[in-house]
Amino acid sequence: MFQYHCLNPIAGVGLVNFNENYQQSESLEGADAVLVRSAAMHGMELPKSLLAVARAGAGVNNIPLADCAEQGIVVFNTPGANANGVKELVLAGMLLASRDIAGGIEWVKSDKEDGDIAKTAEKQKKKFAGCEISGKKLGIIGLGAIGQLVANAATHLGMEVYGYDPYISVDAAWNLSRDIHQDRKSTRLNSSHDQISTVPAIISPSMFR
């Protein structure tokens, strides 16, 4: 039987996929596998029994890759597993910003004792009218698992979408709507677009030349 240890809380919906050959251990010592989200493993003494480290997320910067390689420990990640959730947060952020919803909430809180708040709100609501995102230009830097979902969703909201990713994969390109425009320079996005979304992307000096 294999023993696995969770350095961070892992959703039960994922853990139920382990069959009877796997058992969760409360201790790292003696574990065959480690499941980790954000816990820093650098400097951690890895048991000799450890065979694999699984990262619940895309990045592996919190895992000592060199030490794992030296000890023959296989490291896995799960890119794209939370892509839809992040996409929804990006869209929510754009809507919050375009309508100043947070500002409206704070205004209501500050005037909640106003006995004539209905009339006051009628006068003040123009301050929080904001603007529609339909028809606005959105620049997306990075068209991976998250970026492509944001780009496609934004087109359905009526936005004019431009994408920049010099390392885009073939699969990501196939998944993009044909309504999305390619931009060959990230610097051009900053000056000509209404909103910019930067999603996880590989950054190198050559990208900005």
ABEGO torsion letter per residue (X at the ends): XBBBBBABBBBAAAAAABBAABBBBABABGBABBBBBABBABGBBBBAABABBBBBEABAAABBAAAAAAAGBBBBBBBGAAAAAAAAAAAAAAAAAAAGAAAAAAAAAAAAABAAAAAAAAAAAAAAAEBBABGBBBBBBEBBAAAAAAAAAAAAAGBBBBBBBAABBAAAAAABBAABBBBABAAAAAAABABBBBBBBBBBAAAAX
